[in-house]
Amino acid sequence: MEPSSGHAFSMQGTAETASVEPRMETEAPMDSRETFVPQPSPPTDTPIARAAAAALEVMAKRGDREWPRPANTRVITVANQKGGVGKTTTSVNIAAALAMHGARVLVVDLDPQGNASTALGVEHHADVPSMYHVLIEDMPLEDIIVASPELPNLCCAPATLHLAGAEIELVSKVARESRLRRALDAYDKTKFDYVIIDCPPSLGLLTLNALVGGDELLIPIQCEYYALEGLSQLIGTVDLVTSHLNQTLNVSTILLTMYDARTRLASQVAEEVRSHFGETCLKTVIPRSVRVSEAPSYGQSVMTYDPGSTGALAYSEAASEIAHRWAGAAS
């Protein structure tokens, strides 16, 4: 399945349309002037109205220019063995934001729960050809890729519950840690600008395959206590992978998620992470957002479910940073 080669997603027309105020009559017809009562204009100074106007303005400005597309396909692994840090949410929404701005994006779902597949509106029941068949049965990657109804430039290689058993089945396979890499190398990746690999919350063979198969590593870190718990283990695994299995892998991006500006703890965690990782950490932080949590239940990313929400705008900013800061990264 090939994505369409669309151009930058533009909200300019929408913004211009939204900014046109409805014309109201200030005078009644001559025959009814005595009973005419002018109706008040709709309120424009409410929190909802201000948020909507700001969203339209930001998205319209972004739509004026296309984000840079990489010269070669960027394969980005999104991993953190600590659960509940926004890993799948980040994979899906970064992918959707990039697709909205003209990039051709493939999401590879390696989590047996299939949450990324769900969020992209892709079927992933037991009978669907999935990443299990690619890793265990050597099915070509192109045979399982399906278009997401989310956006025309967005595709998904789905996961099914069969992947839960793949951890055990991979143990006896030849080159068990590089089977995803071989599948990606056999596939014509030039069909996509980005391949984003969503990992399970563990450091098993599925995640190891993703680390060997990727060129960049994006680590989401939750702005809460224990945020750095286990991170040293992940970095240690990355060091082993770069030493023996994949020398091109680099930790290109740290993204702070679930930021709650009301708490001092969130600011302290963010400050500590930035002190450790410096420029690797994106300037954008992802706030806690009900809309972000709701979107997958509708088979959507928050980018299409509620594009004016704080979560959608934050993920769009983060994706923009990724597109601009490492536009020259190549596979």
C-alpha positions as CSV (number, residue, x, y, z in Angstrom):
1,M,0.0,0.0,0.0
2,E,1.5,3.3,-1.1
3,P,0.6,6.6,0.5
4,S,-0.5,9.5,-1.6
5,S,2.2,12.1,-2.3
6,G,0.2,15.0,-0.8
7,H,1.4,18.4,0.0
8,A,1.4,20.4,3.1
9,F,-1.8,20.4,5.0
10,S,-3.2,24.0,5.0
11,M,-5.6,25.6,7.4
12,Q,-5.4,29.0,5.8
13,G,-8.7,28.8,4.1
14,T,-10.3,27.6,7.3
15,A,-8.8,30.4,9.3
16,E,-9.9,33.0,6.8
17,T,-13.4,31.6,6.8
18,A,-13.6,31.5,10.5
19,S,-12.4,35.1,10.8
20,V,-15.3,36.5,8.8
21,E,-17.9,37.7,11.2
22,P,-21.6,37.2,10.2
23,R,-23.2,40.5,9.1
24,M,-26.1,41.5,11.3
25,E,-28.8,43.9,10.3
26,T,-28.9,46.9,12.6
27,E,-32.2,48.2,11.4
28,A,-35.5,46.4,10.9
29,P,-37.6,46.6,7.8
30,M,-39.6,49.8,7.7
31,D,-42.9,48.0,8.3
32,S,-41.7,46.4,11.5
33,R,-39.3,48.9,13.0
34,E,-41.3,49.5,16.1
35,T,-41.1,45.8,17.3
36,F,-37.5,45.1,16.1
37,V,-35.0,44.2,18.8
38,P,-31.4,43.9,17.7
39,Q,-29.9,40.5,18.8
40,P,-26.6,40.5,20.7
41,S,-23.5,39.3,18.8
42,P,-22.2,35.9,19.8
43,P,-19.6,36.1,22.6
44,T,-16.1,36.3,21.4
45,D,-14.2,36.7,24.7
46,T,-14.7,33.3,26.2
47,P,-12.0,30.7,27.0
48,I,-13.4,28.4,24.3
49,A,-13.5,31.2,21.7
50,R,-10.0,32.4,22.5
51,A,-8.6,28.8,22.3
52,A,-10.3,28.2,19.0
53,A,-9.1,31.5,17.5
54,A,-5.5,30.8,18.7
55,A,-5.7,27.2,17.3
56,L,-6.8,28.5,13.9
57,E,-4.2,31.2,13.9
58,V,-1.4,28.8,14.7
59,M,-2.5,26.1,12.3
60,A,-3.0,28.7,9.5
61,K,0.5,30.0,10.0
62,R,1.9,26.5,9.8
63,G,-0.1,25.8,6.7
64,D,1.6,28.6,4.9
65,R,4.8,26.6,4.6
66,E,5.5,23.0,4.2
67,W,7.8,21.4,6.8
68,P,11.1,20.1,5.4
69,R,11.0,16.5,4.1
70,P,14.1,14.4,4.7
71,A,16.3,13.5,1.7
72,N,16.2,9.9,2.9
73,T,13.8,8.0,5.0
74,R,14.1,8.6,8.7
75,V,13.4,5.5,10.8
76,I,12.5,6.6,14.3
77,T,12.1,4.1,17.1
78,V,9.9,5.3,20.0
79,A,10.8,3.4,23.1
80,N,10.8,3.5,26.9
81,Q,10.4,0.2,28.9
82,K,8.5,2.1,31.6
83,G,4.8,1.9,30.9
84,G,2.4,4.8,31.0
85,V,4.7,7.5,29.7
86,G,2.8,8.4,26.5
87,K,4.9,6.2,24.2
88,T,2.1,5.0,21.8
89,T,0.3,8.4,22.1
90,T,3.6,10.1,21.0
91,S,4.1,7.7,18.1
92,V,0.6,8.2,16.7
93,N,0.4,11.9,17.1
94,I,3.9,12.7,15.9
95,A,3.1,10.6,12.9
96,A,-0.2,12.3,12.3
97,A,1.2,15.8,12.7
98,L,4.0,15.0,10.1
99,A,1.4,13.6,7.7
100,M,-0.7,16.7,8.1
101,H,2.2,18.7,6.8
102,G,2.9,16.8,3.7
103,A,5.2,13.9,4.9
104,R,4.5,10.3,4.0
105,V,4.5,8.3,7.2
106,L,4.4,4.6,8.1
107,V,3.7,3.6,11.7
108,V,5.1,0.1,12.6
109,D,3.1,-1.2,15.6
110,L,5.3,-3.6,17.6
111,D,3.1,-3.6,20.7
112,P,1.0,-6.7,21.1
113,Q,-1.8,-4.6,22.6
114,G,-2.1,-2.9,19.2
115,N,-3.0,0.5,20.6
116,A,-1.3,2.4,17.8
117,S,-3.3,0.4,15.3
118,T,-6.5,1.3,17.1
119,A,-5.6,5.0,17.3
120,L,-5.0,5.0,13.5
121,G,-8.4,3.3,12.8
122,V,-6.7,0.2,11.4
123,E,-8.2,-3.3,11.9
124,H,-6.0,-5.6,13.9
125,H,-8.0,-8.7,14.9
126,A,-6.5,-12.1,14.9
127,D,-7.0,-12.8,11.2
128,V,-5.3,-9.6,9.9
129,P,-1.8,-10.0,8.4
130,S,0.4,-8.2,10.9
131,M,3.9,-7.6,12.2
132,Y,3.8,-11.1,13.7
133,H,3.8,-12.6,10.2
134,V,6.7,-10.4,9.2
135,L,8.9,-11.2,12.2
136,I,8.0,-14.9,12.5
137,E,6.9,-16.1,9.1
138,D,9.0,-13.8,6.9
139,M,6.0,-12.2,5.2
140,P,7.1,-9.2,3.2
141,L,6.4,-5.9,4.9
142,E,4.5,-4.6,1.9
143,D,1.9,-7.4,2.3
144,I,0.7,-6.1,5.6
145,I,0.8,-2.3,5.3
146,V,-2.6,-0.7,5.1
147,A,-3.7,2.9,4.7
148,S,-5.0,4.7,7.8
149,P,-8.4,6.4,7.3
150,E,-6.9,9.1,9.6
151,L,-5.0,10.9,6.8
152,P,-4.2,10.2,3.2
153,N,-0.4,10.2,3.8
154,L,-0.5,7.9,6.8
155,C,-0.1,4.1,6.7
156,C,0.2,1.4,9.4
157,A,1.8,-2.0,9.7
158,P,-0.6,-3.3,12.4
159,A,0.0,-5.4,15.5
160,T,-2.2,-8.3,16.7
161,L,-2.2,-10.3,19.9
162,H,-0.1,-12.9,18.1
163,L,2.8,-10.7,18.8
164,A,2.6,-11.5,22.5
165,G,3.9,-15.0,21.6
166,A,6.5,-13.7,19.3
167,E,8.9,-12.9,22.2
168,I,9.1,-16.7,22.8
169,E,9.1,-17.7,19.1
170,L,11.9,-15.3,18.2
171,V,14.3,-17.0,20.6
172,S,14.8,-19.9,18.2
173,K,14.9,-17.8,15.1
174,V,18.1,-17.1,13.2
175,A,19.3,-13.5,13.6
176,R,16.4,-13.0,16.0
177,E,17.3,-9.5,17.0
178,S,17.6,-8.2,13.4
179,R,14.5,-9.6,11.7
180,L,12.8,-6.2,11.6
181,R,15.9,-4.6,10.1
182,R,16.0,-7.2,7.3
183,A,12.3,-6.7,6.6
184,L,12.8,-2.9,6.4
185,D,15.9,-3.3,4.2
186,A,13.9,-5.6,1.8
187,Y,11.1,-3.0,1.6
188,D,11.3,0.1,-0.6
189,K,11.4,2.7,2.2
190,T,11.6,5.5,-0.3
191,K,7.8,5.3,-0.4
192,F,7.9,7.1,3.0
193,D,9.6,10.0,4.5
194,Y,9.3,8.7,8.0
195,V,9.0,5.2,9.5
196,I,7.9,5.4,13.2
197,I,8.3,2.2,15.2
198,D,6.1,2.0,18.3
199,C,7.5,-0.4,20.9
200,P,6.0,-2.4,23.8
201,P,6.7,-1.3,27.4
202,S,9.6,-3.7,27.9
203,L,13.2,-4.4,26.8
204,G,12.5,-7.8,25.2
205,L,13.2,-9.1,21.7
206,L,10.5,-6.9,20.1
207,T,12.0,-3.7,21.4
208,L,15.5,-5.0,20.6
209,N,14.3,-5.5,17.0
210,A,13.1,-2.0,17.0
211,L,16.4,-0.6,18.2
212,V,18.3,-2.6,15.6
213,G,15.9,-1.5,12.9
214,G,15.9,2.2,13.7
215,D,18.3,5.0,13.0
216,E,17.0,7.4,15.6
217,L,15.6,6.8,19.1
218,L,12.9,9.0,20.5
219,I,12.4,8.6,24.3
220,P,9.2,10.0,25.9
221,I,9.7,10.8,29.6
222,Q,6.8,11.5,31.9
223,C,7.0,14.6,34.0
224,E,6.4,12.8,37.3
225,Y,8.2,11.1,40.1
226,Y,10.2,8.0,39.0
227,A,10.3,9.5,35.5
228,L,14.0,8.5,35.2
229,E,13.5,5.1,36.7
230,G,14.8,2.5,34.3
231,L,16.1,5.0,31.9
232,S,19.7,4.1,32.6
233,Q,18.8,0.5,31.7
234,L,17.4,1.6,28.4
235,I,20.5,3.8,27.6
236,G,22.7,0.8,28.6
237,T,20.8,-1.4,26.1
238,V,21.2,1.3,23.4
239,D,25.0,1.4,24.1
240,L,25.1,-2.4,23.6
241,V,23.1,-2.2,20.4
242,T,25.3,0.6,18.9
243,S,28.4,-1.4,19.8
244,H,27.4,-4.7,18.3
245,L,24.2,-4.6,16.2
246,N,23.4,-1.1,14.9
247,Q,26.1,1.5,14.8
248,T,23.8,4.1,13.2
249,L,21.3,4.3,16.2
250,N,21.5,7.5,18.1
251,V,19.3,9.0,20.8
252,S,18.1,12.0,18.8
253,T,15.1,13.1,20.8
254,I,13.8,13.3,24.4
255,L,10.2,14.4,24.7
256,L,8.7,15.4,28.0
257,T,5.1,14.2,28.3
258,M,2.1,14.5,30.8
259,Y,3.3,17.9,32.0
260,D,1.1,19.5,34.6
261,A,2.0,23.2,35.0
262,R,0.1,23.3,38.3
263,T,2.6,21.2,40.1
264,R,6.2,22.1,41.1
265,L,7.2,18.5,40.6
266,A,6.6,18.7,36.8
267,S,8.9,21.7,36.5
268,Q,11.5,20.0,38.7
269,V,11.5,16.8,36.6
270,A,11.6,18.8,33.3
271,E,14.6,20.8,34.7
272,E,16.4,17.7,35.7
273,V,15.8,16.0,32.3
274,R,17.0,19.0,30.4
275,S,20.2,19.2,32.6
276,H,21.0,15.6,31.7
277,F,20.1,15.6,28.0
278,G,20.6,19.3,26.9
279,E,19.7,20.0,23.3
280,T,18.5,16.4,22.8
281,C,15.4,17.4,24.8
282,L,12.7,19.1,22.7
283,K,11.7,22.6,23.8
284,T,8.1,21.6,23.5
285,V,6.5,19.7,26.4
286,I,3.2,17.7,26.1
287,P,0.6,18.7,28.7
288,R,-1.8,16.4,30.3
289,S,-4.9,16.5,28.1
290,V,-8.3,14.8,28.3
291,R,-8.6,15.1,24.5
292,V,-5.4,13.2,24.0
293,S,-6.7,10.3,26.1
294,E,-10.2,10.3,24.4
295,A,-9.0,10.3,20.8
296,P,-8.0,6.6,20.4
297,S,-11.4,5.4,21.5
298,Y,-12.7,7.0,18.4
299,G,-10.0,5.5,16.2
300,Q,-8.3,8.8,15.8
301,S,-5.2,10.8,16.8
302,V,-5.8,13.9,18.7
303,M,-4.6,15.8,15.6
304,T,-7.9,15.1,13.9
305,Y,-10.1,14.4,16.9
306,D,-9.6,17.9,18.3
307,P,-7.0,19.9,16.4
308,G,-7.5,23.0,18.5
309,S,-6.8,21.3,21.8
310,T,-3.7,22.0,23.8
311,G,-2.5,18.4,23.3
312,A,-2.9,18.6,19.5
313,L,-1.1,21.9,19.4
314,A,1.7,20.6,21.6
315,Y,2.3,17.5,19.5
316,S,2.2,19.6,16.3
317,E,4.9,21.8,17.8
318,A,7.0,18.8,18.8
319,A,6.7,17.2,15.3
320,S,7.7,20.6,13.8
321,E,10.9,20.5,15.9
322,I,11.6,17.0,14.8
323,A,11.1,17.9,11.2
324,H,13.2,21.0,11.3
325,R,16.0,20.1,13.8
326,W,17.0,16.8,12.1
327,A,15.8,17.2,8.6
328,G,19.1,15.9,7.2
329,A,18.9,12.6,9.1
330,A,19.1,9.6,6.7
331,S,18.6,5.9,6.8
